[in-house]
């Protein structure tokens, strides 16, 4: 489906459908992967760099919004900067929160398989 730029993403929840759509783009994404926000540390004015990134419509804008939430930007500030509906921002925040929970409790080593 890459040739027409659309994907079929059916799921029981918005979060499931969004993640499936991002994976289905065949661009190597696994979902709302982390992304570098341009100009973030160059200027020292990180707040304006983030607002510029989330306020500019680009193909990576959803990932920019997710990255802003990862960096601690409030949902209200993300809405003010991007004008994305607060419901969608709350859905992105739920995905980011679950990601953080999984990363904090995930096993960092490969489990040993019993050769019984």
For each residue, the residues with C-beta under 8 A, 3 or more apart:
1: 4 5 6 7 8 24 26
2: 5 25 26
3:
4: 1
5: 1 2
6: 1
7: 1 20 21 24 25
8: 1 24
9: 17 18 20 21 24
10: 17 20
11: 14 15 16 17 19 20
12: 16
13: 16 17
14: 11 17 18 88 91
15: 11 18 19 91 94 95
16: 11 12 13 19 20
17: 9 10 11 13 14 20 21
18: 9 14 15 21 22 31 32 62 91 95
19: 11 15 16 22 23 30 31 32 95
20: 7 9 10 11 16 17 23 24
21: 7 9 17 18 24 25
22: 18 19 25 29 30 31 32 33 62
23: 19 20 29 30 31
24: 1 7 8 9 20 21
25: 2 7 21 22 29
26: 1 2
27:
28:
29: 22 23 25 33 63
30: 19 22 23 33
31: 18 19 22 23 95
32: 18 19 22 62 63 66 92 95 96 99
33: 22 29 30 63
34: 63 66 67 70
35: 60 63 64 66 67
36: 40 67
37: 40 49 50 53 64 67 68
38: 49 53
39: 42 43 49 52 53
40: 36 37 46 49 50
41: 44 46
42: 39 49
43: 39 46 48 49
44: 41
45: 48 49
46: 40 41 43 49 50
47: 50 51
48: 43 45 51 52
49: 37 38 39 40 42 43 45 46 52 53
50: 37 40 46 47 53 54 64 68 71 73 81
51: 47 48 54 55 81
52: 39 48 49 55 56
53: 37 38 39 49 50 56 61 64 67 68
54: 50 51 61 64 65 68 78 81 82
55: 51 52 81 82 83
56: 52 53 61
57: 61
58: 61 64
59:
60: 35 63 64
61: 53 54 56 57 58 64 65 82
62: 18 22 32 65 66 92
63: 29 32 33 34 35 60 66 67
64: 35 37 50 53 54 58 60 61 67 68
65: 54 61 62 68 69 78 82 84 89 92
66: 32 34 35 62 63 69 70 92 95 96
67: 34 35 36 37 53 63 64 70 71
68: 37 50 53 54 64 65 71 73 77 78 81
69: 65 66 72 73 75 78 89 92 93 96
70: 34 66 67 96
71: 50 67 68
72: 69
73: 50 68 69 77 78 81
74: 77 78
75: 69 78 79 86 89 90 93
76: 79 80 86
77: 68 73 74 80 81
78: 54 65 68 69 73 74 75 81 82 84 89
79: 75 76 82 83 84 85 86 89
80: 76 77 83
81: 50 51 54 55 68 73 77 78
82: 54 55 61 65 78 79 89
83: 55 79 80
84: 65 78 79 88 89
85: 79 88 89
86: 75 76 79 89 90
87: 90 91
88: 14 84 85 91 92
89: 65 69 75 78 79 82 84 85 86 92 93
90: 75 86 87 93 94
91: 14 15 18 87 88 94 95
92: 32 62 65 66 69 88 89 95 96
93: 69 75 89 90 96 97
94: 15 90 91 97 98
95: 15 18 19 31 32 66 91 92 98 99
96: 32 66 69 70 92 93 99 100
97: 93 94 100 101
98: 94 95 101 102
99: 32 95 96 102 103
100: 96 97 103 104
101: 97 98 104 105
102: 98 99 105 106
103: 99 100 106
104: 100 101
105: 101 102
106: 102 103
107: 111
108:
109:
110:
111: 107
112:
113:
114:
115:
116:
